[in-house]
Amino acid sequence: MQSIGKNISVLYRQLNVFLNRELGSADISATELMYLASLYRQNGITQDELANEYCIDKAATARTIQKMERKGLVRRIADAEDKRAKKVLLTDKALKYREMIFDIQNKWLKEIHVEIPKEEINIFVKVLSSAAEKIKELNQA
């Protein structure tokens, strides 16, 4: 059990080191990249949806989104159906980074997939996704 947690922790920390190095010239952090990637898939989701997607508390998400707003990467608007909720929208500046961000993510995936058969990667992704969903359910109960 210890090796699973240890290896996930090492992968996560090394991913952040890699992303921060690759993103250095863009003035985007690894955490901001994570939110941008979600917004590229679904522009206009709420801060709460972003927080829930990554299991990050709402206050930390709000602080990161505020920082991204100051950098000109996103803007927030009140949700028409729920005025308390804030929708997060990409700016033109953020859209300019889209290809670069996807290239960086693909570079990471290419590097960690070296010498691992595609079938094993697919099984690993499926098992990891199932474990993440299960633990989210347990922790929300």
C-alpha positions in Angstrom: 0.0 0.0 0.0 2.8 2.4 0.9 4.4 2.0 -2.6 1.1 3.0 -4.3 0.7 6.2 -2.3 4.4 7.0 -2.6 4.5 6.5 -6.3 1.4 8.5 -6.9 2.9 11.3 -4.8 6.2 11.1 -6.7 4.3 11.2 -10.1 2.2 14.2 -9.0 5.2 16.2 -7.7 7.3 15.4 -10.7 4.4 16.4 -13.0 4.2 19.7 -11.3 8.0 20.3 -11.6 7.8 19.3 -15.3 4.8 21.6 -16.0 6.2 24.6 -14.1 9.5 24.2 -16.1 7.7 23.9 -19.4 5.3 26.8 -18.7 7.9 29.1 -17.3 7.9 31.5 -20.2 4.1 31.6 -20.3 3.7 32.8 -16.7 1.1 30.0 -16.1 1.5 27.6 -13.1 0.7 23.9 -13.1 -2.4 24.5 -11.1 -3.6 27.2 -13.5 -2.9 24.8 -16.4 -5.2 22.2 -14.8 -8.1 24.7 -14.7 -7.3 25.9 -18.2 -7.4 22.4 -19.6 -10.9 21.9 -18.0 -12.1 25.2 -19.4 -10.7 24.3 -22.9 -13.0 21.2 -22.7 -16.0 23.1 -21.2 -15.7 26.9 -21.3 -18.1 28.6 -18.9 -18.3 26.0 -16.2 -18.6 27.4 -12.6 -15.9 27.7 -10.0 -17.7 25.1 -7.9 -17.6 22.6 -10.8 -13.9 23.2 -11.2 -13.4 22.7 -7.5 -15.4 19.5 -7.5 -13.7 18.1 -10.6 -10.3 18.2 -8.9 -11.5 17.8 -5.3 -10.0 21.1 -4.3 -11.7 23.3 -1.7 -13.7 26.2 -3.0 -11.6 28.9 -1.4 -8.4 27.6 -3.0 -10.1 27.4 -6.3 -11.5 30.9 -6.0 -8.0 32.3 -5.2 -6.5 30.6 -8.2 -9.2 31.8 -10.5 -8.8 35.3 -9.1 -5.1 35.1 -9.9 -5.9 33.9 -13.4 -8.3 36.8 -13.8 -5.6 39.3 -12.8 -3.3 37.7 -15.5 -6.0 38.2 -18.1 -6.5 34.4 -18.7 -10.2 34.2 -17.6 -13.1 36.4 -16.6 -15.9 35.5 -14.3 -19.6 36.3 -14.7 -22.6 35.6 -12.5 -24.6 32.5 -13.6 -27.9 33.5 -15.0 -29.7 30.7 -13.1 -27.8 31.0 -9.8 -26.5 34.5 -9.1 -24.3 33.1 -6.3 -22.4 30.9 -8.8 -19.6 32.3 -10.9 -19.1 31.0 -14.5 -15.5 31.1 -15.6 -14.8 32.0 -19.2 -11.6 31.9 -21.2 -10.2 35.1 -22.6 -8.5 35.5 -26.0 -5.2 35.5 -24.2 -5.9 32.0 -22.7 -7.0 30.7 -26.0 -3.7 31.6 -27.5 -2.0 29.2 -25.0 -4.3 26.2 -25.9 -2.1 24.5 -28.5 1.1 25.0 -26.3 -0.7 23.6 -23.3 -1.9 20.5 -25.2 1.6 20.1 -26.6 3.1 20.2 -23.1 0.6 17.6 -21.8 1.3 15.3 -24.8 5.0 15.7 -24.2 4.5 14.5 -20.6 2.4 11.6 -21.6 4.9 10.6 -24.3 7.7 10.7 -21.8 6.0 8.6 -19.1 4.7 6.0 -21.6 8.1 5.0 -22.8 8.5 1.2 -22.9 5.0 0.6 -21.5 2.6 -1.2 -23.9 -0.5 0.8 -24.8 -2.8 -1.9 -23.4 -1.1 -1.6 -20.0 -1.5 2.2 -20.1 -5.2 1.8 -20.9 -5.7 -0.6 -18.0 -3.7 1.7 -15.7 -5.8 4.7 -16.7 -9.0 2.8 -16.1 -8.0 1.4 -12.7 -6.7 4.8 -11.6 -10.0 6.5 -12.7 -12.1 4.0 -10.9 -10.0 4.4 -7.7 -10.3 8.2 -7.9 -14.1 8.0 -8.4 -14.5 5.5 -5.5 -12.5 7.6 -3.1 -14.4 10.8 -4.1 -17.6 9.0 -3.2 -16.3 7.7 0.1 -15.0 11.2 1.1 -18.2 12.9 0.1 -20.4 10.6 2.2 
